[in-house]
Amino acid sequence: MTCCDPLLKRKKITVAGIVQGVGFRPFVYNLAIKLDLSGFVTNNVSGVFIEIEGEEETVALFEKELKEHAPPLAHITKIESKPTPMLGTSGFAIRKSDGTGEKTALITPDCDVCAECVKELFDKADRRYRYPFINCTNCGPRFSIVNDVPYDRQYTSMAEFKMCKECEAEYKNPADRRYHAQPIACPVCGPAVKLFNEQFDDLNCKNPIEKTAKLIDDGMIVAVKGIGGYHLVADATNETAVKRLREKKKRDEKPFAVMTKEIDVLKTFAHVGVREEALIKSVSRPITLVRKKSDATLKGVAPGNKYIGAMLPYTPIHHLLMSEVKSDALIMTSANISDEPIVFTEDEARIKLKGIADAYLVHNREILNRADDSIERMMKHGPVVLRRSRGYTPAPIMLSREHPKILAVGGEMKNTFCFTKGNLAFLSQHIGDLKYESVYDSFISWIERFHKLLDIKKPDAIAYDLHPSYLSHKYALEQKDVPLFGIQHHHAHMVSCMAENHVEQDGIGIIFDGTGYGDDGQIWGSEFLVGGVDGYTRMATIKPIPLPGGERAIREPYRMALAVLLELYGDDLPNLDIEWLRDIDENTFSNIRKMTEQKINTPMSHGMGRVFDTAGALLDIKPVASFEGQTAMELEMACAENITDSYPVVIDESRQPVTLDFYPLFRQMINDRMNNVEVPVIAAKFHNSVAKGAFAVAKKIRGISGIDHVFMSGGVFQNAYLSDKLGEMLENGGFTVFRHSRVPPNDGGLSLGQAVITARRFEKMKREESLHVRRGADESY
């Protein structure tokens, strides 16, 4: 046949999505060879570009196979195919990457080491036997080592490691599993591990990992450098080591994550269902919350919690370490202080972990992009990401339509930012609480890094939260020559849920969180909104809770409980037989009463999180919290099972917005407690009542608006009991319910909603400007 043969076709095919660093080019090469097609494939700044030539039917089959049998780590977002003149070429080649043009290629998230590499890791006959950086095209580091796109070795932290002849031969062989595996390495040419002592002096160990295991067996705390940063590692079965780590990290009661050697080990002390197991074993390897079999399990690791955050080894270093230690479970907690960013450089480790770590297991493969472990929880409707970071970032969220280039800077706590570009939204990894200087510095540097990776020199607009004290708000206002859009906090939550679920039509937003700046300058957080991307109406909220002492009341929820009781009982309060009340000294009682009655430093909060804190404190569940959200979390953990009773819920329709009043419920809780009803029963009845009240309000709104789509968002919906209970009530009541799954319901998902709302407002602004220009031109004639 000649190039003019009508039965022959040549096509240009552009594949966008996560298609670099996942074995896509060798997949294309081998597919073309199998089908006897000619042409070439290359990486470019947009993804993968293919020119393919051959018989028309075979080219069509190639395109079908391309879509249906892509490599497991690939995620195709778009394929464009168009005919091009025949060239009459023979053979198929993989060409050098093209780094020119606008960068739209997607970077692959880091993923766990694959089963084939693990097998080689422990194979004495393999040249990478016990090599801590074994990887292939199907696994290993990606985002954490990337500096730019296209994803080629020269743009990664592996650039400084020149491949040996054997690695180079594998790298260049299209039939090899390590063909174009950018982090490819071996003991001859790749990175290496070292063990340093407490003073950060090199111990010159022959086997650093074996020595590290011995230190952990002896109760020591070792800082271990992984993919996205350092972990502080200790024996989870050693109560003394756990207590020592808590003291050194100043983490009195907040749960630690654990890593087990294998899934069967985890099943010995936790209930692991089929869905949890699939999540734990997924390539993202998140920390997954699983229910403990006994409170005595790994004592001290997750006190006051029915669940434990567990994960499996996801790097070769983890596998090697777990093979050496005597314990079946290790604490693997982020190496940081309080809520500061995870340590990821040796200089940071030397300074910030001084006095905490007894030793440091480090390596010389530089981490360019730090990322904490992601956290997920399985609920009835499916998995919910609570912290989206390592293993998920920077994979985009698909949007239902094209968007301008928007930067949304998120909130203050659990901060993430978001860029939109085309029909994709790129959420940053978890950054943290911006009130810490080091976190805010990371926030700024990460925005700059994403500008580079996404090739967005300047956004079309910037979105920010309305709260004037948020540092993200202040950052946005400092940006010059770019339109700025302030977005209400709970509206952003609602639209975040809409965007994740690809819903454009208006609905009812049930947004429950701890705080958020309202349009009236008050603290919102139990919001029933009707609307969508274009706007909303606040239809209902709750009777607010006093916060005597402001933010101090959030750390000490007994203050809110006392303020509520003072309103309910007044001068009769001292006569109540409530044990925790007797523990409050007279001076504190008097001060809180004065603040509450005279409204001195006592803001009023509509936050549902504060309702849960108050309820917990009323039951003497963590009246003073040692970490954010502890009281509400332990209230959920206290719930008895199979309780269907609830308390009466009062809805005041005479107010605008309609008000859900929990004060009578609080009185009923106190009555139950004084009548010796068990705390777990009261806790369950409280949860049932909140769900019942929200359902009743939703029905009233449906009766007014005719809308039956509900979007549940906000940090309170991390509570599985409430989320499952309310979701079930709504669905049984004829509502279509949308919840989060891949985007956190907490403030970690806020920036997505901000970005989508701002895109709509920016487009409207541009249309109005264009209309104004046209009108001006018409008037000039």
C-alpha atoms as one frame of an Amber mdcrd trajectory, in Angstrom:
protein
   0.000   0.000   0.000   1.084   3.582  -0.617   0.513   6.720   1.411  -2.325
   7.537  -0.996  -4.168   4.280  -0.287  -7.731   5.186   0.850  -7.719   2.293
   3.309  -4.895   3.910   5.262  -5.341   6.613   7.883  -3.001   8.817   9.885
  -4.202  10.591  13.004  -2.939  13.089  15.529  -4.101  12.147  19.018  -3.698
  14.323  22.108  -4.324  12.663  25.473  -4.825  14.905  28.512  -4.997  13.952
  32.170  -2.680  12.018  34.458  -0.732  10.391  31.641   2.892  11.201  32.493
   4.941   9.054  34.816   2.390   6.233  34.699   3.781   4.101  31.874   1.549
   5.642  29.225   4.166   5.998  26.473   5.375   2.377  26.707   1.720   1.317
  26.778   1.135   3.267  23.549   4.361   1.908  22.034   3.542  -1.726  22.794
  -0.042  -1.291  21.593   1.158   0.199  18.297   3.707  -2.580  17.818   1.074
  -5.240  18.567  -1.295  -3.724  15.991   1.503  -3.169  13.440   0.945   0.598
  13.303   3.579   3.232  12.570   4.144   6.672  14.039   5.431   8.055  17.327
   4.464   9.081  20.854   5.909  11.843  23.032   5.286  13.691  26.262   4.582
  17.394  25.972   3.411  20.134  28.315  -0.208  19.197  27.581   0.048  15.461
  28.226   0.811  12.805  25.609   0.883  13.424  21.862   0.566  10.542  19.375
   0.742  10.293  15.609  -0.485   6.937  14.398  -0.708   5.502  10.870  -2.112
   2.292   9.439  -5.232   0.605   8.169  -8.385   2.515   9.078  -9.952  -0.333
  11.067  -6.729  -0.924  12.995  -6.352   2.773  13.836  -9.926   2.727  15.157
  -9.088  -0.330  17.270  -5.983   1.466  18.573  -8.118   4.413  19.731 -10.577
   2.074  21.426  -7.796   0.203  23.257  -6.230   3.521  24.234  -9.365   4.495
  26.144 -10.282   1.124  27.597  -6.942  -0.365  28.660  -4.801   2.547  29.844
  -2.224   1.843  32.612  -3.687   1.520  36.135  -2.243   4.820  37.408  -3.418
   6.786  34.370  -6.496   8.994  34.481  -7.561  10.324  31.085  -9.585  13.543
  31.180  -9.767  14.210  27.452  -8.758  12.656  24.115  -8.685  14.722  20.940
  -8.248  12.910  17.627  -8.087  14.411  14.163  -6.948  13.162  10.744  -3.686
  14.348   9.249  -2.044  13.705   5.849  -0.432  10.314   5.349   3.361  10.181
   5.518   3.940   6.546   4.590   6.216   5.992   7.591   7.269   2.648   8.986
   8.027   1.629  12.550   6.900   3.225  15.795   9.099   5.353  18.065   9.036
   7.050  21.443  10.357  10.542  20.918  12.043  12.920  23.320   9.658  15.067
  25.356   8.604  18.447  24.004   8.762  21.160  26.678   7.307  24.007  24.619
   3.807  25.470  24.703   1.267  26.081  27.454   1.619  23.620  30.324  -1.548
  21.613  30.844  -0.045  18.195  31.610  -1.132  16.764  34.946   1.308  15.530
  37.561   0.672  12.128  39.072   0.192  11.897  42.846   2.657   9.809  44.824
   1.561   6.191  45.096   2.517   3.110  47.061   5.248   0.718  46.009   3.714
  -2.007  43.821   3.578  -5.729  44.619   6.166  -6.589  41.938   8.691  -4.166
  43.420   8.016  -5.454  46.948   8.654  -8.992  45.705  11.994  -7.889  44.211
  12.798  -5.946  47.398  12.910  -9.193  49.370  14.364 -11.401  46.614  18.010
 -12.161  47.442  18.697 -12.893  43.789  17.492  -9.469  42.650  20.018  -6.672
  42.177  17.713  -4.320  44.115  17.437  -6.679  47.085  16.591  -4.564  50.156
  17.178  -1.358  48.213  15.095   1.391  49.927  14.300   3.280  46.707  13.083
   0.509  44.441  10.318   1.655  42.078   8.993   1.197  38.567   6.641   2.831
  36.076   3.654   1.584  38.075   4.606   2.911  41.504   6.630   5.198  43.725
   7.193   8.921  44.173   5.789  11.402  41.673   4.462  14.753  42.938   6.892
  14.865  45.866   9.944  14.858  43.556   8.648  17.009  40.663   9.822  20.533
  39.977   8.188  21.131  36.584   6.425  19.500  33.640   6.722  17.547  31.430
   7.437  14.763  33.903  11.000  13.906  32.924  13.948  13.010  35.130  15.647
  16.348  34.478  12.690  18.100  36.168  12.771  15.908  39.285  14.997  15.578
  42.327  16.452  12.461  40.649  18.275  14.670  38.133  21.448  14.631  40.242
  21.666  10.828  40.158  23.262   9.603  36.932  21.940   6.191  35.927  24.326
   3.251  35.848  24.495   1.156  32.669  22.049  -1.455  33.942  19.455   1.114
  35.029  19.898   3.012  31.774  19.307  -0.177  29.779  16.049  -0.804  31.655
  15.060   2.844  31.270  15.501   2.697  27.488  13.824  -0.657  26.909  10.119
  -0.209  25.990   9.424  -3.799  27.001  10.815  -3.278  30.511   8.655  -2.435
  33.537  11.028   0.426  34.301  10.931   1.955  30.853  11.071   5.722  31.381
  10.473   5.308  35.127  11.913   8.676  36.086  12.882   7.746  39.694  14.650
   4.550  38.526  17.670   3.752  40.694  19.659   0.954  42.271  22.307   0.592
  45.007  25.025   1.448  42.464  23.675   4.756  41.200  20.760   5.908  43.340
  19.962   7.579  46.656  20.971   6.025  49.957  19.850   6.122  53.584  21.869
   7.184  56.602  21.203   7.122  60.331  22.030  10.150  62.452  22.051  10.360
  66.234  20.240  12.881  68.420  22.915  15.507  67.687  22.530  14.817  63.953
  25.927  13.152  63.663  26.279  10.360  61.081  26.466   6.991  62.838  28.077
   5.407  59.741  25.917   2.287  60.056  26.458  -0.610  57.707  22.690  -1.239
  57.824  20.902   1.978  58.905  17.399   0.489  58.670  18.307  -2.526  60.791
  19.813  -0.187  63.412  16.725   2.040  63.263  14.530  -0.980  63.981  16.695
  -1.852  66.995  16.287   1.685  68.374  12.508   1.481  67.960  12.463  -1.938
  69.651  14.306  -0.310  72.567  11.585   2.341  72.970  13.298   5.153  71.095
  11.623   7.766  68.868  13.095   7.967  65.364  12.374  10.627  62.750  12.080
   8.764  59.443  12.173  10.587  56.114   9.555   9.268  53.723   7.942  10.479
  50.480   6.268  13.728  51.526   8.110  14.479  54.741   9.299  13.025  58.022
   7.354  10.771  60.386   8.041  10.401  64.076   8.106   6.644  64.579   7.734
   4.657  67.792   6.565   1.216  68.900   2.765   1.475  69.176   2.668  -1.501
  71.576   5.147   0.107  74.005   3.090   2.262  76.401   6.202   3.982  77.750
   7.348   4.932  74.243   3.869   6.217  73.358   3.694   8.307  76.537   7.177
   9.673  75.909   6.242  10.665  72.341   3.140  12.460  73.630   5.203  14.388
  76.140   7.871  15.344  73.631   5.422  16.297  70.881   3.130  18.103  73.354
   0.201  16.046  72.099  -1.622  14.991  75.244  -4.565  13.077  73.812  -4.901
  13.624  70.067  -4.884  10.236  68.286  -1.760   8.953  66.588  -1.806   7.061
  63.294  -0.385   3.549  63.212   1.186   1.434  60.500   0.910  -2.348  60.551
   3.000  -4.894  58.682   0.024  -6.229  56.741  -3.761  -6.117  56.684  -4.143
  -9.365  58.661  -2.198  -7.829  61.546  -4.525  -4.824  61.561  -7.519  -7.169
  61.692  -6.287  -8.615  64.996  -7.073  -5.386  66.830  -9.554  -3.567  64.559
 -12.733  -4.311  62.639 -11.798  -3.975  58.975 -14.698  -4.334  56.567 -14.421
  -5.061  52.858 -14.745  -1.366  51.961 -12.196  -0.268  54.576  -9.753  -2.915
  53.374 -10.058  -1.731  49.774  -9.395   1.836  50.903  -6.406   0.931  53.065
  -4.868  -1.144  50.243  -5.510   1.434  47.501  -2.553   3.005  45.681  -3.099
   6.260  47.613  -2.520   4.413  50.912  -4.449   6.893  53.108  -4.723   6.736
  56.858  -8.113   5.057  57.241 -10.250   5.165  60.372 -11.148   1.650  61.525
 -13.028   0.639  64.645 -10.976  -0.796  67.492 -11.939  -4.200  68.874 -11.172
  -3.129  72.436 -10.333   0.054  74.330  -7.266  -1.790  75.585  -6.002  -2.093
  72.013  -2.750  -0.160  71.555  -3.431   1.728  74.764  -2.537   5.389  74.575
  -2.533   5.580  70.776  -6.120   6.860  70.394  -7.542   7.544  73.881 -11.252
   8.335  74.105 -11.826   7.106  70.564 -13.534   3.989  69.251 -11.515   4.309
  66.058  -7.870   4.206  65.166  -6.198   5.713  62.118  -4.358   2.907  60.352
  -2.297   2.507  57.208  -0.112  -0.052  55.500   3.509   0.426  54.367   3.637
   2.487  51.177   7.369   3.008  50.612  10.242   0.504  50.399  11.695   2.071
  53.557   8.451   1.277  55.395   8.470  -2.328  54.174  12.094  -2.799  55.201
  11.567  -1.186  58.593   8.448  -3.245  59.305  10.347  -6.410  58.355  13.033
  -5.631  60.952  11.095  -4.406  64.010   9.691  -6.845  66.548   6.403  -4.982
  66.909   3.540  -5.535  64.473   2.417  -1.910  64.755   4.323   1.369  64.702
   3.151   4.878  65.401   3.657   6.940  62.241   2.782  10.518  63.093   3.659
  13.636  61.131   6.959  15.094  62.280   5.847  18.529  63.378   4.960  20.589
  66.415   1.258  21.190  67.052  -0.426  22.135  63.747   2.703  23.350  61.961
   3.687  21.910  58.552   5.284  18.484  58.352   9.092  18.678  58.432  10.564
  17.704  55.054  14.187  18.880  54.916  17.209  17.864  56.959  17.738  21.463
  58.117  14.161  21.608  59.405  14.508  18.217  61.087  17.729  19.244  62.821
  16.098  22.372  64.267  12.422  21.556  64.794  12.742  17.954  65.961  15.558
  18.640  68.394  14.547  17.296  71.779  11.873  15.077  70.237  13.690  12.561
  68.038  16.340  10.262  69.479  17.672   9.532  65.987  17.061  10.399  62.337
  16.789   7.997  59.401  17.407  10.246  56.395  18.049   9.902  52.683  19.490
  12.119  49.969  16.569  12.106  47.518  15.293  15.627  47.980  11.602  16.140
  48.734  10.508  19.043  46.546   6.817  19.002  47.453   5.897  18.177  51.016
   2.610  16.464  51.833   1.068  14.972  54.972  -0.640  11.603  54.879  -4.224
  11.783  53.655  -7.010  10.699  56.026 -10.265   8.968  55.071 -13.282   7.599
  56.864 -15.803   5.114  55.548 -19.443   6.109  55.975 -22.634   4.411  54.826
 -22.670   6.254  51.504 -18.979   5.601  50.846 -15.496   6.913  51.684 -15.019
  10.515  52.775 -11.661  12.280  52.570 -11.039  14.198  55.796  -7.572  15.410
  54.808  -6.632  15.454  51.129  -2.889  15.382  50.675  -0.298  12.682  49.889
  -1.629  10.206  47.341  -4.327  12.558  46.018  -2.627  15.881  45.380  -2.214
  17.272  42.752  -4.797  15.146  40.887  -7.564  17.528  39.796 -11.265  17.529
  40.490 -13.205  17.381  37.227 -15.679  20.247  36.817 -18.875  20.146  34.803
 -17.822  23.022  32.519 -14.891  25.237  31.515 -13.722  27.823  34.060 -11.451
  30.869  33.864  -8.160  30.803  35.765  -9.224  31.422  39.348  -7.135  31.308
  42.526  -9.194  30.654  45.673  -7.187  31.046  48.874  -9.409  29.079  51.275
  -9.992  29.718  54.951  -7.859  29.929  58.083  -7.892  26.413  59.544  -7.266
  23.224  57.551  -6.301  25.571  54.753  -6.041  24.546  51.144  -6.084  26.777
  48.098  -7.487  25.965  44.677  -6.703  26.896  41.080  -9.204  26.346  38.288
  -8.049  25.926  34.714 -10.346  24.747  31.946 -12.663  22.102  33.336 -10.274
  21.151  36.140  -9.891  22.299  39.741  -6.518  21.789  41.416  -6.725  21.692
  45.205  -3.455  22.051  47.034  -2.369  19.505  49.572  -3.398  20.114  53.209
  -1.522  23.187  54.423  -2.873  23.682  57.960  -3.706  26.522  60.319  -2.497
  29.819  58.868  -2.143  31.486  62.275   1.231  29.755  62.570   3.954  31.740
  60.819   5.578  28.670  59.277   2.209  27.513  57.899   1.494  30.921  56.388
   4.957  30.958  54.804   4.218  27.524  53.306   0.865  28.794  52.045   2.567
  31.615  50.123   5.366  29.432  48.740   2.894  26.752  47.645   0.780  29.229
  45.746   3.923  30.300  43.895   4.834  26.648  43.213   1.375  25.867  41.783
   1.578  28.975  39.594   4.659  27.372  38.042   3.398  23.785  37.828   0.104
  24.849  36.248   1.693  27.550  34.084  -0.663  30.217  35.422   1.357  33.399
  35.414  -1.513  35.452  36.774  -5.042  34.368  37.712  -8.063  36.048  36.162
  -9.477  36.616  39.647  -8.837  35.747  43.296 -11.450  34.435  45.753 -11.200
  34.829  49.522 -13.224  34.270  52.696 -15.129  37.251  54.103 -13.607  36.971
  57.599 -11.428  40.101  57.918  -9.052  38.464  60.418  -8.190  35.466  58.255
  -4.645  35.651  56.928  -5.839  34.218  53.622  -8.253  37.181  53.409  -5.409
  39.617  54.077  -3.176  37.863  51.540  -5.826  38.271  48.846  -6.260  41.979
  49.547  -2.508  42.484  49.123  -2.585  41.210  45.527  -2.500  43.951  42.899
  -4.098  44.353  39.481  -6.408  41.368  39.748 -10.166  41.314  40.493 -10.962
  40.183  44.042 -14.149  38.423  45.149 -15.141  37.872  48.783 -17.125  34.641
  49.191 -19.324  33.825  52.169 -17.962  30.824  54.065 -21.025  28.569  54.083
 -22.008  29.404  50.528 -18.527  28.170  49.545 -19.096  24.921  51.476 -22.387
  24.337  49.673 -20.948  24.981  46.216 -17.919  22.802  46.993 -20.339  19.886
  47.441 -22.232  20.877  44.280 -19.026  21.091  42.230 -17.705  17.732  43.412
 -21.018  16.106  42.480 -21.329  17.962  39.131 -24.695  19.488  40.063 -25.639
  22.821  38.490 -29.240  23.216  39.648 -30.177  25.013  42.865 -30.703  23.067
  46.053 -30.937  23.183  49.830 -27.577  23.464  51.546 -27.372  22.027  55.064
 -24.043  23.424  56.201 -22.922  22.459  59.702 -19.514  23.572  60.946 -17.887
  25.372  63.849 -17.599  28.899  62.590 -17.773  31.169  59.578 -18.186  34.888
  58.960 -21.784  35.693  58.076 -23.150  38.415  55.828 -24.285  40.233  58.990
 -20.850  40.042  60.624 -22.034  37.369  63.077 -20.623  33.866  63.579 -22.601
  31.461  61.403 -22.303  27.684  61.263 -25.702  25.928  61.299 -26.996  27.173
  57.988 -29.888  26.110  55.810 -29.295  27.838  52.485 -31.372  27.766  49.328
 -29.647  28.582  46.067 -26.611  27.592  44.077 -23.524  28.981  42.405 -25.167
  32.327  41.582 -26.301  33.093  45.131 -28.298  31.941  48.129 -30.942  32.822
  50.692 -30.394  32.028  54.366 -33.613  30.190  55.191 -32.869  28.875  58.684
 -30.247  28.700  61.415 -30.093  27.934  65.159 -30.542  29.923  68.330 -26.957
  31.011  69.027 -24.678  29.716  71.771 -22.767  32.219  73.984 -18.957  31.971
  73.959 -17.803  33.464  77.293 -14.185  34.425  76.731 -14.396  34.170  72.943
 -12.055  31.545  71.486 -11.176  30.367  74.979 -14.689  28.917  75.209 -13.917
  26.707  72.194 -10.898  25.287  74.025 -12.912  25.087  77.276 -16.442  24.022
  76.262 -17.656  23.974  79.868 -17.865  27.773  79.517 -20.524  27.424  76.811
 -22.341  24.767  78.823 -22.373  27.004  81.894 -23.656  29.985  79.886 -26.488
  27.851  78.477 -27.390  26.527  81.931 -27.445  30.058  83.337 -30.008  31.017
  80.705 -32.067  27.886  81.344 -31.984  27.820  85.148 -30.815  31.247  86.337
 -30.530  31.438  90.131 -31.693  27.826  90.485 -28.531  26.563  88.816 -26.542
  25.974  92.053 -29.334  23.665  93.214 -28.803  21.260  90.307 -26.994  18.039
  91.140 -24.433  18.236  88.320 -21.016  16.875  89.240 -18.884  18.929  86.848
 -20.547  22.150  88.051 -19.205  21.496  91.538 -15.676  21.411  90.111 -15.897
  25.031  88.904 -14.403  27.372  91.478 -16.533  30.266  92.701 -14.408  32.952
  91.048 -14.580  31.308  87.595 -18.324  30.753  87.970 -18.830  34.402  88.907
 -16.700  35.683  86.014 -18.486  33.565  83.409 -21.866  34.612  84.786 -20.872
  38.274  84.630 -19.521  37.956  81.069 -22.654  36.158  79.915 -25.197  38.449
  81.549 -23.398  41.683  80.625 -22.296  40.388  77.217 -18.646  41.164  77.943
 -16.309  39.330  75.538 -19.110  36.864  74.852 -19.786  36.622  71.133 -22.801
  34.597  70.034 -22.191  31.644  67.741 -24.587  29.918  65.346 -21.999  27.154
  64.808 -23.268  23.570  65.010 -19.818  22.613  66.240 -20.479  24.729  69.320
 -23.798  22.926  69.879 -21.894  19.626  69.950 -19.227  21.089  72.256 -21.925
  22.329  74.628 -23.708  18.971  74.635 -20.445  17.158  75.317 -19.539  19.455
  78.201 -23.031  19.077  79.699 -22.317  15.334  79.861 -18.853  15.958  81.344
 -17.205  14.729  78.143 -13.986  16.703  77.784 -15.223  19.973  79.326 -11.683
  21.186  78.622 -10.367  20.037  75.228  -6.715  19.292  74.548  -7.107  19.627
  70.771  -9.511  21.184  68.281 -12.790  19.269  68.005 -11.999  16.798  70.794
 -15.208  17.290  72.800 -17.483  16.816  69.777 -15.431  13.849  68.586 -15.620
  12.061  71.929 -19.353  12.839  72.140 -19.792  10.873  68.906 -17.595   8.077
  70.248 -19.757   7.910  73.399 -22.978   7.135  71.493 -24.722   3.898  72.367
 -25.790   1.725  69.449 -29.365   0.972  68.365 -30.900   3.974  70.139 -33.833
   5.439  68.214 -35.226   7.793  70.868 -34.717  11.531  70.593 -35.610  14.752
  72.372 -38.287  17.226  71.283 -36.947  19.796  68.828 -38.311  23.350  68.767
 -38.527  25.239  65.466 -39.392  28.930  65.790 -41.000  29.988  62.511 -41.827
  33.465  63.811 -38.196  34.486  63.305 -36.406  35.266  60.074 -34.487  33.211
  59.351 -36.412  30.295  60.869 -34.655  29.254  64.073 -33.913  25.774  65.390
 -33.776  26.039  69.202 -31.655  23.446  71.021 -32.017  24.981  74.488 -35.057
  22.841  75.425 -33.056  19.826  74.234 -30.204  20.781  76.580 -32.690  20.919
  79.462 -33.927  17.420  78.598 -30.347  16.146  78.545 -29.765  17.513  82.047
 -33.019  15.957  83.261 -31.963  12.587  81.849 -28.552  12.841  83.457 -30.024
  13.725  86.854 -32.345  10.722  86.472 -29.268   8.506  85.967 -29.824   7.809
  82.279 -26.479   6.569  80.971 -24.284   9.033  79.096 -24.033   6.854  75.924
 -27.836   6.802  75.661 -28.088  10.578  76.100 -25.318  11.122  73.539 -27.165
   8.992  70.979 -30.480  10.745  71.691 -28.740  14.095  71.174 -27.400  13.034
  67.772 -30.814  11.691  66.778 -32.384  14.993  67.791 -30.000  17.094  65.703
 -30.729  14.907  62.682 -34.478  15.051  63.345 -34.397  18.842  63.679 -32.413
  19.314  60.468 -34.764  16.973  58.609 -37.801  18.881  59.867 -36.330  22.195
  58.688 -35.461  20.706  55.281 -39.068  19.554  54.858 -40.368  23.033  55.676
 -37.991  24.572  53.125 -39.092  22.057  50.497 -42.689  23.004  51.189 -41.870
  26.649  50.488 -39.416  26.267  47.589 -40.378  22.980  45.951 -36.664  22.031
  45.962 -35.705  18.490  46.943 -31.935  18.453  46.250 -29.894  18.624  49.471
 -26.163  19.316  49.789 -24.572  18.336  53.113 -21.268  20.043  53.866 -19.182
  21.464  56.704 -16.802  19.951  59.235 -19.555  18.591  61.504 -20.355  16.070
  58.768 -17.070  14.341  59.538 -19.265  12.846  62.270 -20.378   9.534  60.754
 -23.267   9.042  63.177 -24.859  12.374  62.257 -24.030  12.164  58.548 -25.446
   8.656  58.208 -28.526   9.370  60.332 -29.486  12.643  58.621 -28.678  11.301
  55.156 -30.912   8.283  55.757 -33.786  10.469  57.018 -33.541  12.773  54.011
 -33.391   9.945  51.479 -36.313   8.136  53.101 -38.159  11.451  53.035 -37.864
  11.754  49.268 -34.863  14.085  49.042 -31.957  13.580  46.659 -28.899  13.860
  48.885 -25.398  14.878  47.824 -22.398  14.537  50.128 -18.654  14.823  49.882
 -16.349  11.959  49.009 -13.164  13.088  47.219 -13.177  16.617  48.686 -13.177
  17.179  52.470 -16.460  18.391  53.997 -14.390  20.515  56.390 -12.531  23.714
  55.510 -10.080  21.662  53.455 -12.737  21.721  50.719 -13.685  25.384  51.106
 -11.418  26.696  48.350 -13.130  24.576  45.676 -16.464  26.269  46.356 -14.824
  29.698  46.474 -13.233  29.111  43.083 -16.420  27.936  41.350 -18.511  30.835
  42.711 -15.840  33.344  41.710 -15.582  31.902  38.206 -19.302  32.563  37.729
 -19.053  36.092  39.140 -15.990  36.879  37.052 -17.713  35.718  33.871 -20.747
  37.843  34.726 -18.486  40.844  35.340 -16.803  40.347  31.968 -20.160  40.085
  30.192 -21.336  43.310  31.812 -18.084  45.060  30.881 -18.444  43.869  27.297
 -22.055  45.043  27.187 -21.020  48.421  28.577 -18.320  48.768  25.904 -20.798
  47.892  23.144 -23.324  50.374  24.479 -20.646  53.047  24.592 -19.695  52.288
  21.005 -23.343  52.478  19.903 -23.800  55.837  21.626 -20.730  57.269  19.882
 -22.389  56.957  16.474
